Amino acid sequence: MNPFELFQSSGIYKMAILYFSKSRGLAIVGRYTSGENVEVVQISGEVDPHTGNFTALDYVSDRSDQFPVITKGDFENLVSFIETKIDDQTCMSIIEPEIIRTVMSENCCPGCTDYVH
């Protein structure tokens, strides 16, 4: 999966992708549930070092699967905590689809909208 494809989904609050090596990674996804809560989904996978594409090795197959539900604030704290533990061999990207959509709708750069719909 190309992480940018998640911009197409309105159900994603925020996603943190950890790159542990040139080929292994972990995505921590916050999906909207109700109110100010998000569901936390962890997906382990492989990362293509040339494209950055993330291929899930395990993933959620059914929306009815049960995952921890926490507040958005707790999700932010979780991501911040993980960020403090990053070492020299690990990289982290944080993707916020709503912010990206807002910035892209302002036509800040020609051709940018080719990547986000």
NORPEJO-V33796 format. One record per pair of residues at least 6 apart in sequence whose C-alpha atoms are under 6 Angstrom apart, sorted by the first residue. I is the first residue (numbers start at 1). J is the second residue. Records with the same first field share a line. If there is no record, write none. Layout:
I = J + J
This chain:
1 = 53 + 54 + 55
2 = 53 + 54
7 = 97
11 = 31 + 32
12 = 31
13 = 30 + 31 + 32
14 = 30 + 95 + 96
15 = 28 + 29 + 94 + 95
16 = 27 + 28 + 93 + 94
17 = 26 + 27 + 92 + 93
18 = 25 + 26 + 91 + 92
19 = 25 + 90 + 91
20 = 90
22 = 49
23 = 46 + 47
24 = 46 + 47
25 = 44 + 45 + 46
26 = 43 + 44 + 45
27 = 42 + 43
28 = 41 + 42
29 = 40 + 41
30 = 38 + 39 + 40
31 = 38 + 39
32 = 38
36 = 71 + 72
37 = 70 + 71 + 72
38 = 69 + 70 + 71 + 72
39 = 68 + 69
40 = 68
43 = 58 + 59
44 = 56 + 57
45 = 55 + 56 + 57
46 = 54 + 55
47 = 53 + 54
